[in-house]
């Protein structure tokens, strides 16, 4: 099943870098949106309920949308693998 994965990050965020590395290792394509470089991305992350980064927005083929706060490998595995 195809998913669209958007991860809201910051350059100085360790868990963000870990999650991007994990997604790459799992061969899961994703779009990286740095909230410090683009205020629109910052506002999108806030709308998703973010109080920290990373925030991962998963849009499934069936229309379901999932938001994962923090680098939660268990939740990401459940929804992406």
ABEGO torsion letter per residue (X at the ends): XBBBBBBBBBAABAAAAAAAAAAAAAGBBBBBBBAAABAAAAAAAAAAGBABOBBBBBBBAAGBBBBBBEBBAAAAAAAAX
